[in-house]
């Protein structure tokens, strides 16, 4: 899936919601998940159908040019619908920005 965010940041699977400039000149980039496969449970692979809630993360160490960018990823937490799966819920993730522990 190639979109403007992929072309600009080299991140496939997310899109830019908005960008704001902070007092120190840093740009804060707000991201949303744009890849439906992020709804797949990382343990069993079943696609979730029910949202549990919202989560916000701040991915770090994402390379981008000479100017510092701060990223805020607004994503969803999903219920895994596979009864036998030990993972009851999970947050969206993409290969370049995997979910943290938990």
ChimeraX attribute file (.defattr): number of C-alpha atoms within 10 A of each C-alpha:
attribute: neighborCount
match mode: 1-to-1
recipient: residues
	/A:1	8
	/A:2	11
	/A:3	15
	/A:4	13
	/A:5	17
	/A:6	15
	/A:7	10
	/A:8	10
	/A:9	15
	/A:10	16
	/A:11	18
	/A:12	20
	/A:13	23
	/A:14	27
	/A:15	20
	/A:16	20
	/A:17	14
	/A:18	10
	/A:19	15
	/A:20	12
	/A:21	12
	/A:22	10
	/A:23	7
	/A:24	6
	/A:25	11
	/A:26	13
	/A:27	16
	/A:28	16
	/A:29	18
	/A:30	19
	/A:31	22
	/A:32	18
	/A:33	21
	/A:34	17
	/A:35	15
	/A:36	11
	/A:37	16
	/A:38	24
	/A:39	25
	/A:40	19
	/A:41	24
	/A:42	18
	/A:43	12
	/A:44	14
	/A:45	14
	/A:46	15
	/A:47	18
	/A:48	20
	/A:49	12
	/A:50	13
	/A:51	15
	/A:52	15
	/A:53	12
	/A:54	12
	/A:55	12
	/A:56	15
	/A:57	13
	/A:58	12
	/A:59	14
	/A:60	11
	/A:61	9
	/A:62	14
	/A:63	11
	/A:64	11
	/A:65	7
	/A:66	6
	/A:67	10
	/A:68	13
	/A:69	19
	/A:70	19
	/A:71	19
	/A:72	19
	/A:73	21
	/A:74	17
	/A:75	20
	/A:76	20
	/A:77	18
	/A:78	23
	/A:79	20
	/A:80	27
	/A:81	17
	/A:82	15
	/A:83	8
	/A:84	9
	/A:85	14
	/A:86	10
	/A:87	16
	/A:88	14
	/A:89	19
	/A:90	22
	/A:91	24
	/A:92	25
	/A:93	22
	/A:94	18
	/A:95	10
	/A:96	11
	/A:97	17
	/A:98	13
	/A:99	15
	/A:100	9
	/A:101	4
	/A:102	7
